[in-house]
Amino acid sequence: MKANNRSNDSRLRWQQRGVVTTFTGILILVLLTLMMFFAIRVGVFEQRVSSSEARQKLAFHAAESGIQNAKEYFKANAVPLASSIPAMLGDGTDGWRTDGSANKRWERCSDAGLDLTGSGTHPCFAEPNVALRESGNLYYWSYNGSLNLPVQADGLLPDGTQDVTVQALLCLINVGVTPQDCNPDPVGDVAFVDGSRYLVTVLARGQADCGTAGCGAEAVIREQVANFGGAAGGQAPAVPLTTKNMFPPSGAAEIVANPNGGGVGVPISVWMNGNSSCTVDGSTINPSQGSWATCEAHEWYELEQIPDGVACPGSCSCAFQESLSYTHGSDDILGIDLVQDTDFPCDLFQFYFGAPRTNFEQVKGFAKVLTDCDGLGPHSSGIYWISGSKCDVGSNVVIGSPDAPVLLISAATVTRMAGGATIFGVLYVSDVEDITATFESQGNNIVYGQVILDAQFGTYNGTFQVIYNQNLITRVAGTGGLGNVLGGWSDFHPDAWDFSNPAAWTPPAP
C-alpha cells in the first residue's frame, strides 16, 4: 500500500513539473506583447512628431520664400518705393506715397480705422510698439483693396501644397534725431526728403499640407530690410568732379561748386589726384593745363534759387567776372576750389564704393548690368553698370530725371557723350574691367549731380559741364538695394499676430 502511494506521488510530481515553465513563458509573452504595443505607440507618436516637424519646416520655408520674393519685388521698385513724388518716372508710375494717386501703395496705420492699442488681423498689429502704430509715422501696404503684396510664392516647394501670404509695413527713417525713428513725411531735410532712407518690415505667413480641409501647419515670421546706396560702404566725395587723371586735356570744363565742400562757406569744385605714388612714373595732375571755369550755383543759373526742375531754364554759364577759378585769355587763375590732393586715394573705386577694384563684382552685383547705353533715357532710374565695348550717350539724349536720377557706372572700353547729352545723377567712369578704358566728350554736355572719372581720357572737345546738386546725389544714394537689418528677423506665435482673415478688415469710409 505504501509502495502504491509513493508511485502515485511520483506520477503527480512528474505531471506538475512544467507548470512554472509554462507560467514563465506566458508572462514573458505578455511582457513582449506589452513592449510591442509600447513600441508601436512610441513609433506612431514619433512618426506623428516627425510628420508635424516636416510640415512645420515646409510652412517655415514657404514663409521664407515669401520674404525673399517680397525683397526682390521691393528691390525692383526701389525708386518709387517710399517716394511721395507724383509721376516721378514720367511713365505713369507715381510715388507710392502720393496722396490721391491711383498708384498709391502705402496708407498710414493711424488712418485705418482700427483700435491700435489692441490686437487683430491687420498687419499694423505686427508692430509691437503701440505708440508707433498710433503716431501716424507707420505705413501699411494696401493696393487695389488688398493688404497682400503681389508676390506669388505658392507652390514653390516640391509638393506644391503650400500657401503664402505676404504683407508689409513702411517706416521712413528720420536720420536727423537720436535715437532714429520713423517720420510721416520728412519734408525739409535733404537727407531723406524723398524717402530715400527707409525700413520695410516684411510679414509672411506660410502654410503647408494645404487641402480642402485646411492646412496642416503654419509659420508666421517677419524680417526688416533697409535700403542702401551704391556707395554705402565707401566715402562718396562731396564734390562735383573727382578725377585721377588729367582733366580737361583739351576743350573746357565748367563746374558748379559744392558751396560747403571744404567746410561751411568753403566751395570745392574739383578734387584731383596729386599723389605721385598712384602712377608708375610719379606724375600728377597739373591743374593749370586745360581751360577751367568754376562758380557758385546762383551765378551759373543767374537765379537766387535752383529751379524746381534742376535743369537750366535758359542760357547758363560761369561768367568770367563771377568765377572762382578761370582761364581767360592768357590769365589762368586757380582758386581754392580746385584741390590737388597729395593724399588722393590710389584705389578710387574702393574709396567710393567700399570694395577694392579687384572685387568690383560686389558692386556690379546690385546694379542693372547692360552691354551699352543705347536703352537709357529719361525714364531710367537706379544703378546701371555698363560692361561692354562702348557706352555712347547720343546727341541730345537725357538719362534720368531730377526726381529719379541714375548712378551710371560705365566700365566700357569707351564711354562717350555726344553734344547736348544730359545726365541727372552720378556718372562714374571706371577702368576696372578694361585698363585701357577712356572717357570722351564731344561738344557741349552736362551732368547734374556728380562726376567721378576713374579712367583715361580720349578725344575731348567742347564744354563739359558738371552742376553739383546734393538732392540728386542723395536720391541716388538710396537706390543700391535692400539689406537685412541686424536683429530684424523674428517669428511669431499665431495668436500674437494673425492676418489669416484679411477680409475681416475693411477700409474706413473716405
Disulfide bonds with the S-S distance in Angstrom:
Cys109-Cys124 1.92
Cys171-Cys182 1.88
Cys210-Cys215 2.02
Cys278-Cys346 2.11
Cys295-Cys318 2.08
Cys312-Cys316 1.93
Cys373-Cys391 1.74
